[in-house]
């Protein structure tokens, strides 16, 4: 029976009695990006910085993009007003919802959902300079890249996983190879691949 109330210990809560701690105050956006971006947010000045990134750093650039949208709306800032270069391995949703004016460069690799909901920003992921492997034969980022993107640019020097640019609705993306179901449900935008793993082709 769906509405059956099971017997539980008197010490076990059956309703919400504790606030969740998402650790936002220690996120890379809160500790580094937003403070560094203050001259751009306040006065539109250009800002550039280099930072390390780890796979525990998730949704990097998202809170900052929210701050951009809060003040400048969807129009954002001029391209490349904010440029952050990272080295290392990014966690999930690197650059999710990145706003126009924000450029995220990653020398390393990334997990799933890079550029999810991309909203005008620019993202590039490429191997380290001392890499000994061929970029076009190796994975540089995970699955579902550019999911639901509506504007902006994505560049990958390497191969990505499955469902690349699923439901892309306006972004441009360049990659050296994709897994299955690339460009699924695309309604706008453009994607180019050398076709190492998937069916998409480079432009004519």
Steps between C-alpha positions, in 0.01 A plus 500: 500500500646835393383693807606235748702643789770252599608444855820693569711568805394808700851638436457496120356815343225453243498864385762762411664610824854581387633752248723368224853631475606522135838651582442796270707730719813298419431466127756635253253764387449638850862483614676606178300587190240743633755703703741511204218604268391799709661765272312352204172464687518852643657698217529275194880484527685207346625232738728203433637241742650150513382241751532132583190283480416157640221250432340601830441847351157473341287753309798735478392831351129452570464723805712765330275481194202553727663819628558616142138430406374668816660830399519485120222260405527249218707749295781451751836671455708548184675183389812408700444760770577223748757237402592224742755237405498179703746212518396159627188282488163672527207340679149471360324789327811712432370829360132414544280793396810711423390852413621720217821677592638197688773292335615180671815329373594158636840343440427148615174305484143521621218281626142487371271793412760756391312810386160375612249775425775715347361853479747700293834418660804339339659174616810324367646173629836374373779264611803614703794625296709205614240236410648199319173377344326597176212733586274377221526142627437560869217612726526859624153539656205285604139453396211737424719797407306818423169358619227758444745771391330809359793725399878514510795292379656167600838371379659163577844389384424133541214252510193519725244246619140429410206736437719792393292819464173328580221760469742769385285803426746761379862437597788418264722205589817351352640160603736237357277199562178402674326194642147381425195722454687823424284806429187321619191725498695805379268787413759764406871571519779315321734215586808379315695180557774315316281193549757280675233328708165630381297586193533879489720651231711813460345792312516507121 
